[in-house]
């Protein structure tokens, strides 16, 4: 499997879409953070406000599925879906002797790494650099850093489930355009559900999903029970979606 992972990393490094998205993510992140820090763009009542990190408010944008999906769905489309020919056959020249599950997991792992770079690492690093350069480094106290560490650890766990959903969509649709469209539709549906009047069964499902946890994990103060719940939701989602992905991938023809 290590050879498969190295091969997928090589393909990611050679993927032009990935590097274009790196530039776009860096540019957007740098601009949004700058506007927030100089107080040109006012964002209030965010989780970062309550944590004493108002200068980090622009990161809130990158934690919303409807936004970060616009960045990573093209990567799923042009990195995963492009593996299929017009006859729905997976094209891969170095899979001899590899298990189907290993092929799928290596693609998932490398796609997830690329997605984390685009929508988690770049925004955080940009925020820290700009905060320090613009003279607000004093907000980075042990307390606030501990909060960021806990919040983003839990957020990344939920994110693993989301990237598993995207790669599953990419494998099912076998088309970059359809992958992007279906993933956008999914995030819009979840956004609408969040805003719907309280319907018991719908609320129960949504409140125990990774989509709700994307915002819940940034709560300034979480109990041990809430942290455990967040971890369980992320792990259960990841396991179920990954198993579904392996099953679907096993039915694909490879040459």
Backbone as CSV, one residue per row, in Angstrom:
resi,resn,N_x,N_y,N_z,CA_x,CA_y,CA_z,C_x,C_y,C_z
1,UNK,0.821,-1.210,0.000,0.000,0.000,0.000,0.858,1.264,0.000
2,UNK,2.064,1.156,0.551,2.948,2.323,0.597,3.297,2.799,-0.809
3,UNK,3.454,1.855,-1.736,3.732,2.243,-3.123,2.560,2.991,-3.732
4,UNK,1.360,2.537,-3.401,0.157,3.213,-3.890,0.071,4.641,-3.360
5,UNK,0.385,4.809,-2.080,0.335,6.145,-1.477,1.360,7.067,-2.132
6,UNK,2.572,6.552,-2.360,3.602,7.357,-3.021,3.178,7.739,-4.436
7,UNK,2.532,6.797,-5.121,2.067,7.074,-6.477,0.992,8.162,-6.475
8,UNK,0.078,8.082,-5.504,-0.998,9.081,-5.422,-0.434,10.454,-5.029
9,UNK,0.555,10.463,-4.158,1.196,11.732,-3.788,1.878,12.364,-4.992
10,UNK,2.497,11.529,-5.803,3.149,12.019,-7.022,2.120,12.632,-7.960
11,UNK,0.983,11.952,-8.109,-0.073,12.471,-8.986,-0.651,13.775,-8.445
12,UNK,-0.773,13.866,-7.130,-1.287,15.104,-6.539,-0.323,16.261,-6.791
13,UNK,0.967,15.988,-6.634,1.976,17.022,-6.865,1.989,17.482,-8.314
14,UNK,1.626,16.601,-9.231,1.611,16.943,-10.650,0.258,17.492,-11.102
15,UNK,-0.708,17.506,-10.188,-2.061,17.931,-10.538,-2.154,19.460,-10.569
16,UNK,-2.408,20.027,-11.733,-2.461,21.483,-11.880,-3.609,22.095,-11.094
17,UNK,-4.718,21.374,-11.031,-5.877,21.877,-10.277,-5.507,22.113,-8.823
18,UNK,-4.741,21.193,-8.240,-4.340,21.321,-6.841,-3.551,22.603,-6.616
19,UNK,-2.588,22.894,-7.485,-1.743,24.071,-7.283,-2.501,25.371,-7.554
20,UNK,-3.448,25.320,-8.475,-4.298,26.496,-8.695,-5.134,26.762,-7.449
21,UNK,-5.666,25.683,-6.857,-6.468,25.825,-5.642,-5.628,26.302,-4.461
22,UNK,-4.365,25.886,-4.407,-3.460,26.380,-3.357,-3.324,27.896,-3.456
23,UNK,-3.114,28.393,-4.671,-2.993,29.841,-4.881,-4.284,30.567,-4.536
24,UNK,-5.413,29.998,-4.952,-6.706,30.619,-4.671,-6.983,30.648,-3.168
25,UNK,-6.765,29.529,-2.507,-7.005,29.450,-1.066,-6.110,30.422,-0.303
26,UNK,-4.837,30.480,-0.687,-3.896,31.396,-0.021,-4.303,32.844,-0.244
27,UNK,-4.672,33.174,-1.481,-5.063,34.548,-1.788,-6.319,34.973,-1.049
28,UNK,-7.336,34.120,-1.070,-8.591,34.444,-0.380,-8.361,34.563,1.117
29,UNK,-7.622,33.600,1.661,-7.360,33.602,3.101,-6.594,34.854,3.525
30,UNK,-5.550,35.194,2.787,-4.740,36.373,3.118,-5.587,37.638,3.071
31,UNK,-6.423,37.763,2.059,-7.263,38.954,1.913,-8.289,39.047,3.033
32,UNK,-8.994,37.948,3.312,-10.031,37.971,4.343,-9.454,38.263,5.723
33,UNK,-8.324,37.645,6.028,-7.691,37.895,7.329,-7.254,39.357,7.452
34,UNK,-6.707,39.885,6.391,-6.250,41.276,6.417,-7.427,42.228,6.640
35,UNK,-8.524,41.999,5.942,-9.694,42.864,6.079,-10.286,42.802,7.490
36,UNK,-10.250,41.612,8.083,-10.768,41.456,9.447,-9.844,42.128,10.455
37,UNK,-8.552,41.908,10.305,-7.589,42.455,11.271,-7.573,43.976,11.264
38,UNK,-7.698,44.603,10.079,-7.714,46.069,10.020,-9.116,46.617,10.300
39,UNK,-10.042,45.690,10.613,-11.425,46.025,10.982,-12.221,46.662,9.851
40,UNK,-11.805,46.416,8.603,-12.599,46.867,7.458,-13.819,45.974,7.284
41,UNK,-13.629,44.667,7.575,-14.722,43.712,7.515,-15.075,43.299,8.938
42,UNK,-16.270,43.651,9.366,-16.698,43.380,10.735,-17.437,42.051,10.813
43,UNK,-16.956,41.166,11.665,-17.640,39.895,11.942,-17.855,39.823,13.445
44,UNK,-19.094,39.613,13.847,-19.422,39.636,15.272,-20.103,38.345,15.712
45,UNK,-20.014,38.111,17.029,-20.660,36.952,17.663,-20.196,35.612,17.083
46,UNK,-18.939,35.545,16.732,-18.383,34.279,16.256,-17.783,33.509,17.428
47,UNK,-17.503,32.246,17.203,-16.867,31.432,18.237,-15.496,31.983,18.591
48,UNK,-14.812,32.568,17.609,-13.482,33.128,17.860,-13.567,34.395,18.706
49,UNK,-14.637,35.150,18.557,-14.864,36.314,19.428,-14.919,35.865,20.881
50,UNK,-15.695,34.837,21.128,-15.881,34.360,22.502,-14.610,33.741,23.072
51,UNK,-13.708,33.340,22.192,-12.440,32.754,22.648,-11.345,33.802,22.767
52,UNK,-11.692,35.078,22.505,-10.695,36.143,22.568,-9.785,36.168,21.361
53,UNK,-10.275,35.654,20.230,-9.474,35.592,19.011,-10.216,36.277,17.856
54,UNK,-10.675,37.479,18.088,-11.451,38.196,17.071,-10.676,38.370,15.772
55,UNK,-9.356,38.499,15.883,-8.527,38.662,14.685,-8.522,37.402,13.809
56,UNK,-9.010,36.297,14.350,-9.075,35.040,13.604,-10.456,34.818,12.992
57,UNK,-11.323,35.813,13.051,-12.704,35.627,12.610,-12.833,35.169,11.169
58,UNK,-11.891,35.541,10.318,-11.984,35.157,8.914,-11.910,33.641,8.729
59,UNK,-11.307,32.947,9.699,-11.228,31.491,9.607,-12.628,30.886,9.626
60,UNK,-13.575,31.589,10.251,-14.942,31.081,10.324,-15.484,30.745,8.944
61,UNK,-15.084,31.525,7.954,-15.546,31.275,6.586,-15.114,29.902,6.105
62,UNK,-13.897,29.501,6.450,-13.353,28.227,5.975,-13.883,27.026,6.755
63,UNK,-14.702,27.268,7.773,-15.273,26.156,8.537,-16.706,25.855,8.106
64,UNK,-17.222,26.624,7.157,-18.586,26.427,6.658,-18.541,25.484,5.452
65,UNK,-19.237,24.341,5.510,-19.190,23.374,4.401,-19.527,23.976,3.040
66,UNK,-20.493,24.887,3.009,-20.893,25.481,1.737,-19.748,26.243,1.093
67,UNK,-18.821,26.763,1.933,-17.673,27.498,1.393,-16.501,26.579,1.106
68,UNK,-16.077,25.768,2.091,-14.871,24.972,1.838,-15.117,23.888,0.785
69,UNK,-16.393,23.534,0.578,-16.690,22.589,-0.490,-16.363,23.165,-1.866
70,UNK,-16.514,24.489,-2.014,-16.208,25.124,-3.294,-14.723,25.018,-3.630
71,UNK,-13.906,24.795,-2.619,-12.463,24.665,-2.834,-12.060,23.220,-3.078
72,UNK,-12.619,22.305,-2.285,-12.141,20.921,-2.384,-12.934,20.054,-3.363
73,UNK,-14.158,20.450,-3.706,-14.913,19.640,-4.677,-14.252,19.645,-6.057
74,UNK,-13.667,20.780,-6.529,-12.937,20.707,-7.803,-11.746,19.750,-7.734
75,UNK,-11.107,19.678,-6.558,-9.993,18.740,-6.408,-10.496,17.310,-6.513
76,UNK,-11.637,17.023,-5.888,-12.224,15.685,-5.985,-12.576,15.375,-7.433
77,UNK,-13.118,16.382,-8.119,-13.523,16.178,-9.498,-12.368,15.930,-10.437
78,UNK,-11.325,16.742,-10.325,-10.222,16.663,-11.285,-9.059,15.785,-10.823
79,UNK,-9.122,15.301,-9.580,-8.079,14.389,-9.099,-8.602,12.954,-9.031
80,UNK,-9.865,12.777,-8.571,-10.424,11.435,-8.442,-11.216,11.037,-9.685
81,UNK,-12.179,11.865,-10.076,-13.064,11.501,-11.187,-12.310,11.332,-12.499
82,UNK,-11.220,12.048,-12.664,-10.441,11.930,-13.900,-9.748,10.581,-14.034
83,UNK,-9.827,9.761,-12.981,-9.252,8.422,-13.047,-10.085,7.501,-13.929
84,UNK,-11.283,7.964,-14.295,-12.177,7.124,-15.070,-12.139,7.508,-16.541
85,UNK,-12.173,6.504,-17.408,-12.273,6.749,-18.840,-13.736,6.942,-19.182
86,UNK,-14.038,7.202,-20.446,-15.420,7.388,-20.864,-16.260,6.125,-20.707
87,UNK,-15.600,4.993,-20.601,-16.321,3.728,-20.446,-16.392,3.292,-18.991
88,UNK,-16.162,4.248,-18.068,-16.248,3.988,-16.630,-15.198,3.002,-16.138
89,UNK,-14.059,2.954,-16.816,-12.964,2.072,-16.417,-11.892,2.902,-15.726
90,UNK,-11.444,2.457,-14.571,-10.421,3.184,-13.839,-9.072,3.016,-14.536
91,UNK,-8.393,4.129,-14.750,-7.088,4.103,-15.405,-5.990,4.203,-14.359
92,UNK,-5.172,3.204,-14.255,-4.070,3.239,-13.303,-2.989,2.285,-13.793
93,UNK,-1.799,2.777,-13.966,-0.742,1.967,-14.559,0.103,1.214,-13.533
94,UNK,-0.113,1.498,-12.237,0.767,0.870,-11.252,-0.044,0.242,-10.132
95,UNK,-1.010,-0.599,-10.498,-1.841,-1.242,-9.486,-1.643,-2.751,-9.464
96,UNK,-0.699,-3.235,-10.216,-0.495,-4.682,-10.309,-0.272,-5.286,-8.932
97,UNK,-1.117,-6.263,-8.592,-0.977,-6.945,-7.322,-1.554,-6.206,-6.147
98,UNK,-2.140,-5.041,-6.343,-2.699,-4.255,-5.237,-4.140,-4.649,-4.968
99,UNK,-4.517,-4.636,-3.702,-5.897,-4.894,-3.330,-6.753,-3.681,-3.656
100,UNK,-8.009,-3.931,-4.007,-8.915,-2.836,-4.312,-9.034,-1.877,-3.114
101,UNK,-9.118,-2.440,-1.924,-9.267,-1.612,-0.727,-8.054,-0.710,-0.534
102,UNK,-6.860,-1.219,-0.844,-5.641,-0.430,-0.713,-5.619,0.717,-1.722
103,UNK,-6.109,0.432,-2.929,-6.172,1.479,-3.954,-7.107,2.592,-3.499
104,UNK,-8.284,2.198,-3.029,-9.257,3.193,-2.571,-8.718,4.000,-1.405
105,UNK,-8.161,3.312,-0.414,-7.680,3.995,0.792,-6.523,4.937,0.481
106,UNK,-5.659,4.556,-0.457,-4.543,5.434,-0.812,-5.055,6.700,-1.493
107,UNK,-6.068,6.554,-2.356,-6.666,7.720,-3.002,-7.351,8.608,-1.967
108,UNK,-8.076,7.978,-1.059,-8.764,8.736,-0.008,-7.762,9.479,0.873
109,UNK,-6.713,8.796,1.284,-5.721,9.396,2.170,-5.061,10.608,1.526
110,UNK,-4.618,10.473,0.281,-3.912,11.565,-0.390,-4.870,12.710,-0.716
111,UNK,-6.095,12.397,-1.135,-7.090,13.442,-1.375,-7.376,14.215,-0.094
112,UNK,-7.476,13.507,1.022,-7.736,14.147,2.311,-6.575,15.054,2.717
113,UNK,-5.353,14.584,2.504,-4.181,15.403,2.814,-4.223,16.701,2.007
114,UNK,-4.494,16.579,0.715,-4.575,17.765,-0.124,-5.673,18.712,0.325
115,UNK,-6.824,18.163,0.708,-7.951,18.978,1.160,-7.633,19.693,2.467
116,UNK,-6.962,18.998,3.375,-6.589,19.607,4.654,-5.613,20.762,4.435
117,UNK,-4.691,20.585,3.515,-3.755,21.661,3.181,-4.513,22.889,2.693
118,UNK,-5.500,22.670,1.817,-6.220,23.770,1.181,-7.127,24.538,2.126
119,UNK,-7.849,23.841,2.992,-8.888,24.524,3.773,-8.679,24.530,5.287
120,UNK,-7.600,23.907,5.743,-7.307,23.959,7.186,-5.933,24.566,7.444
121,UNK,-4.906,23.971,6.873,-3.542,24.439,7.150,-3.296,25.841,6.603
122,UNK,-3.647,26.081,5.340,-3.399,27.400,4.741,-4.120,28.513,5.493
123,UNK,-5.425,28.392,5.791,-6.102,29.459,6.543,-5.514,29.707,7.930
124,UNK,-5.164,28.635,8.638,-4.599,28.799,9.983,-3.234,29.469,9.921
125,UNK,-2.363,28.977,9.051,-1.022,29.538,8.952,-1.067,30.989,8.475
126,UNK,-1.950,31.281,7.535,-2.094,32.655,7.057,-2.549,33.568,8.181
127,UNK,-3.509,33.079,8.979,-4.015,33.878,10.098,-2.911,34.172,11.110
128,UNK,-2.162,33.148,11.494,-1.104,33.327,12.494,-0.036,34.294,11.987
129,UNK,0.372,34.128,10.736,1.414,34.995,10.161,0.949,36.453,10.118
130,UNK,-0.273,36.682,9.643,-0.769,38.052,9.519,-1.011,38.685,10.886
131,UNK,-1.510,37.901,11.830,-1.734,38.429,13.181,-0.421,38.901,13.795
132,UNK,0.627,38.111,13.610,1.936,38.485,14.159,2.518,39.690,13.424
133,UNK,2.466,39.674,12.092,3.038,40.765,11.303,2.318,42.092,11.521
134,UNK,1.024,42.029,11.794,0.246,43.253,11.982,0.150,43.675,13.443
135,UNK,0.974,43.067,14.276,1.107,43.523,15.657,0.065,43.050,16.640
136,UNK,-0.547,41.890,16.376,-1.552,41.377,17.313,-1.143,40.016,17.872
137,UNK,0.133,39.750,17.884,0.616,38.451,18.334,0.332,38.151,19.788
138,UNK,-0.021,39.185,20.572,-0.281,38.971,21.995,-1.530,38.138,22.256
139,UNK,-2.395,37.964,21.248,-3.601,37.158,21.449,-3.275,35.665,21.458
140,UNK,-2.083,35.300,21.000,-1.692,33.896,20.944,-1.121,33.456,22.286
141,UNK,-1.992,33.344,23.252,-1.620,32.919,24.596,-1.755,31.403,24.713
142,UNK,-1.196,30.806,25.768,-1.374,29.354,25.962,-2.842,28.944,25.960
143,UNK,-3.701,29.794,26.534,-5.126,29.474,26.607,-5.773,29.447,25.223
144,UNK,-5.494,30.471,24.414,-6.105,30.528,23.083,-5.522,29.457,22.160
145,UNK,-4.243,29.159,22.318,-3.635,28.118,21.502,-4.203,26.741,21.863
146,UNK,-4.490,26.545,23.157,-5.105,25.294,23.589,-6.501,25.153,22.983
147,UNK,-7.231,26.274,22.948,-8.565,26.270,22.343,-8.481,25.914,20.864
148,UNK,-7.563,26.546,20.141,-7.406,26.271,18.716,-7.015,24.807,18.474
149,UNK,-6.138,24.301,19.317,-5.709,22.913,19.178,-6.856,21.947,19.354
150,UNK,-7.666,22.169,20.396,-8.813,21.287,20.647,-9.861,21.410,19.551
151,UNK,-10.199,22.656,19.186,-11.240,22.894,18.182,-10.859,22.303,16.830
152,UNK,-9.612,22.538,16.403,-9.225,22.065,15.086,-8.919,20.578,15.055
153,UNK,-8.591,19.998,16.167,-8.427,18.538,16.212,-9.777,17.870,15.973
154,UNK,-10.811,18.372,16.654,-12.153,17.830,16.474,-12.694,18.149,15.082
155,UNK,-12.411,19.363,14.599,-12.872,19.758,13.269,-12.265,18.851,12.199
156,UNK,-10.980,18.549,12.337,-10.306,17.697,11.363,-10.888,16.295,11.358
157,UNK,-11.295,15.801,12.533,-11.928,14.487,12.599,-13.229,14.472,11.796
158,UNK,-14.037,15.532,11.938,-15.280,15.622,11.159,-14.952,15.734,9.668
159,UNK,-13.894,16.458,9.384,-13.471,16.709,8.001,-13.110,15.411,7.281
160,UNK,-12.555,14.455,8.034,-12.201,13.160,7.451,-13.438,12.463,6.904
161,UNK,-14.547,12.599,7.621,-15.795,12.015,7.148,-16.300,12.717,5.906
162,UNK,-16.119,14.032,5.853,-16.601,14.791,4.701,-15.801,14.457,3.435
163,UNK,-14.503,14.343,3.560,-13.704,13.993,2.375,-14.024,12.573,1.908
164,UNK,-14.401,11.698,2.855,-14.813,10.347,2.475,-16.103,10.404,1.654
165,UNK,-17.015,11.304,2.029,-18.258,11.480,1.275,-17.948,11.990,-0.127
166,UNK,-17.032,12.955,-0.230,-16.694,13.516,-1.540,-16.065,12.482,-2.472
167,UNK,-15.164,11.684,-1.939,-14.518,10.686,-2.798,-15.519,9.612,-3.211
168,UNK,-16.496,9.329,-2.345,-17.559,8.386,-2.693,-18.404,8.948,-3.830
169,UNK,-18.744,10.235,-3.741,-19.501,10.886,-4.810,-18.711,10.855,-6.113
170,UNK,-17.413,11.139,-6.033,-16.566,11.159,-7.235,-16.520,9.790,-7.907
171,UNK,-16.458,8.737,-7.106,-16.391,7.388,-7.663,-17.732,6.979,-8.271
172,UNK,-18.821,7.383,-7.630,-20.153,7.025,-8.143,-20.470,7.772,-9.432
173,UNK,-20.197,9.081,-9.449,-20.567,9.894,-10.620,-19.617,9.702,-11.797
174,UNK,-18.338,9.431,-11.504,-17.312,9.200,-12.532,-17.137,10.398,-13.466
175,UNK,-17.467,11.577,-12.980,-17.379,12.767,-13.822,-17.065,13.968,-12.933
176,UNK,-16.092,14.777,-13.343,-15.672,15.905,-12.519,-16.789,16.922,-12.314
177,UNK,-17.519,17.231,-13.378,-18.605,18.201,-13.272,-19.702,17.730,-12.349
178,UNK,-20.099,16.459,-12.501,-21.150,15.904,-11.647,-20.703,15.847,-10.189
179,UNK,-19.434,15.550,-9.974,-18.905,15.506,-8.606,-19.058,16.859,-7.927
180,UNK,-18.680,17.907,-8.624,-18.783,19.260,-8.071,-20.237,19.639,-7.819
181,UNK,-21.105,19.362,-8.787,-22.521,19.721,-8.665,-23.191,18.974,-7.516
182,UNK,-22.993,17.664,-7.443,-23.631,16.872,-6.398,-23.130,17.251,-5.002
183,UNK,-21.849,17.568,-4.894,-21.312,17.955,-3.586,-21.869,19.313,-3.151
184,UNK,-22.037,20.227,-4.107,-22.627,21.529,-3.788,-24.085,21.368,-3.370
185,UNK,-24.815,20.506,-4.102,-26.213,20.246,-3.757,-26.312,19.670,-2.340
186,UNK,-25.393,18.765,-2.011,-25.388,18.160,-0.671,-25.224,19.224,0.414
187,UNK,-24.279,20.135,0.226,-24.051,21.162,1.247,-25.224,22.142,1.326
188,UNK,-25.857,22.424,0.191,-27.028,23.311,0.197,-28.181,22.650,0.953
189,UNK,-28.389,21.357,0.707,-29.451,20.621,1.402,-29.221,20.651,2.906
190,UNK,-27.967,20.427,3.327,-27.658,20.439,4.758,-27.845,21.827,5.352
191,UNK,-27.520,22.858,4.573,-27.718,24.234,5.038,-29.209,24.525,5.222
192,UNK,-30.025,24.064,4.278,-31.478,24.256,4.370,-32.049,23.514,5.573
193,UNK,-31.593,22.275,5.777,-32.061,21.485,6.921,-31.746,22.192,8.226
194,UNK,-30.559,22.806,8.285,-30.158,23.528,9.493,-31.122,24.681,9.790
195,UNK,-31.653,25.305,8.737,-32.514,26.466,8.905,-34.001,26.114,9.004
196,UNK,-34.350,24.834,8.783,-35.743,24.435,8.823,-36.309,24.532,10.236
197,UNK,-37.644,24.708,10.339,-38.283,24.661,11.662,-37.977,23.325,12.332
198,UNK,-38.099,23.285,13.623,-37.716,22.103,14.386,-38.622,20.912,14.077
199,UNK,-38.129,19.983,13.258,-38.826,18.728,12.962,-38.054,17.633,13.692
200,UNK,-38.644,17.009,14.705,-37.913,16.099,15.606,-36.964,15.115,14.923
201,UNK,-37.463,14.324,13.967,-36.620,13.289,13.363,-35.493,13.906,12.552
202,UNK,-35.808,14.985,11.820,-34.779,15.655,11.006,-33.740,16.298,11.903
203,UNK,-34.189,16.959,12.960,-33.270,17.614,13.898,-32.361,16.603,14.577
204,UNK,-32.916,15.445,14.935,-32.119,14.424,15.609,-30.998,13.929,14.691
205,UNK,-31.345,13.679,13.421,-30.344,13.200,12.469,-29.280,14.263,12.231
206,UNK,-29.738,15.501,12.003,-28.780,16.575,11.719,-27.882,16.855,12.918
207,UNK,-28.459,16.904,14.113,-27.682,17.228,15.315,-26.639,16.170,15.646
208,UNK,-26.809,14.982,15.068,-25.835,13.917,15.298,-25.039,13.614,14.033
209,UNK,-24.847,14.644,13.218,-24.091,14.502,11.986,-22.835,15.359,12.028
210,UNK,-21.907,15.074,11.122,-20.680,15.860,11.062,-20.973,17.297,10.646
211,UNK,-22.074,17.508,9.920,-22.396,18.854,9.452,-22.719,19.776,10.627
212,UNK,-23.385,19.258,11.628,-23.641,20.053,12.834,-22.364,20.223,13.641
213,UNK,-21.543,19.194,13.663,-20.311,19.239,14.442,-19.290,20.233,13.888
214,UNK,-19.383,20.557,12.603,-18.447,21.528,12.033,-18.496,22.855,12.782
215,UNK,-19.654,23.211,13.305,-19.776,24.451,14.079,-19.677,24.181,15.579
216,UNK,-20.202,23.049,16.018,-20.210,22.739,17.450,-18.807,22.624,18.034
217,UNK,-17.862,22.114,17.255,-16.509,21.894,17.791,-15.793,23.196,18.123
218,UNK,-16.299,24.320,17.610,-15.660,25.605,17.901,-16.274,26.302,19.110
219,UNK,-17.210,25.640,19.781,-17.737,26.174,21.032,-16.583,26.381,22.001
220,UNK,-16.559,27.546,22.643,-15.407,27.884,23.478,-15.207,26.890,24.621
221,UNK,-16.298,26.483,25.237,-16.198,25.550,26.359,-17.017,24.300,26.057
222,UNK,-16.343,23.164,25.974,-17.017,21.895,25.717,-16.775,20.935,26.882
223,UNK,-17.824,20.218,27.261,-17.678,19.225,28.322,-17.005,17.980,27.743
224,UNK,-16.544,17.117,28.635,-15.909,15.875,28.176,-16.909,15.016,27.414
225,UNK,-18.178,15.079,27.830,-19.216,14.329,27.135,-19.429,14.832,25.715
226,UNK,-19.408,16.145,25.532,-19.586,16.738,24.209,-18.396,16.413,23.305
227,UNK,-17.211,16.406,23.867,-16.020,16.047,23.089,-16.088,14.590,22.648
228,UNK,-16.485,13.717,23.575,-16.607,12.288,23.257,-17.664,12.068,22.177
229,UNK,-18.787,12.778,22.283,-19.846,12.666,21.283,-19.326,13.082,19.905
230,UNK,-18.578,14.166,19.856,-18.027,14.657,18.604,-17.086,13.632,17.976
231,UNK,-16.251,13.026,18.798,-15.307,12.019,18.307,-16.046,10.802,17.762
232,UNK,-17.084,10.353,18.482,-17.845,9.176,18.060,-18.579,9.431,16.743
233,UNK,-19.179,10.613,16.607,-19.877,10.954,15.366,-18.908,10.928,14.190
234,UNK,-17.726,11.504,14.391,-16.727,11.542,13.319,-16.265,10.139,12.944
235,UNK,-15.967,9.312,13.935,-15.448,7.969,13.664,-16.495,7.075,13.013
236,UNK,-17.732,7.132,13.516,-18.804,6.309,12.940,-19.051,6.704,11.485
237,UNK,-19.091,8.018,11.217,-19.289,8.500,9.845,-18.157,8.046,8.946
238,UNK,-16.926,8.198,9.426,-15.760,7.815,8.627,-15.780,6.329,8.292
239,UNK,-16.069,5.494,9.278,-16.062,4.046,9.068,-17.151,3.633,8.081
240,UNK,-18.361,4.155,8.263,-19.483,3.772,7.400,-19.250,4.222,5.957
241,UNK,-18.857,5.488,5.781,-18.660,6.008,4.419,-17.475,5.343,3.740
242,UNK,-16.416,5.064,4.494,-15.248,4.401,3.921,-15.592,2.989,3.457
243,UNK,-16.366,2.265,4.265,-16.789,0.922,3.876,-17.651,0.975,2.612
244,UNK,-18.543,1.961,2.547,-19.365,2.136,1.346,-18.481,2.427,0.132
245,UNK,-17.459,3.246,0.338,-16.544,3.584,-0.744,-15.798,2.360,-1.254
246,UNK,-15.334,1.529,-0.341,-14.610,0.307,-0.732,-15.522,-0.621,-1.512
247,UNK,-16.783,-0.764,-1.056,-17.740,-1.644,-1.737,-18.006,-1.152,-3.156
248,UNK,-18.247,0.173,-3.298,-18.507,0.732,-4.620,-17.280,0.600,-5.512
249,UNK,-16.107,0.861,-4.945,-14.866,0.798,-5.721,-14.584,-0.628,-6.195
250,UNK,-14.958,-1.611,-5.385,-14.728,-3.001,-5.751,-15.519,-3.419,-6.990
251,UNK,-16.559,-2.661,-7.296,-17.405,-3.001,-8.445,-16.934,-2.325,-9.731
252,UNK,-15.908,-1.479,-9.603,-15.391,-0.775,-10.781,-14.395,-1.651,-11.524
253,UNK,-14.393,-1.515,-12.834,-13.429,-2.229,-13.657,-12.130,-1.444,-13.700
254,UNK,-11.005,-2.121,-13.517,-9.692,-1.469,-13.500,-8.794,-2.081,-14.566
255,UNK,-8.057,-1.243,-15.256,-7.092,-1.760,-16.227,-5.836,-0.930,-16.175
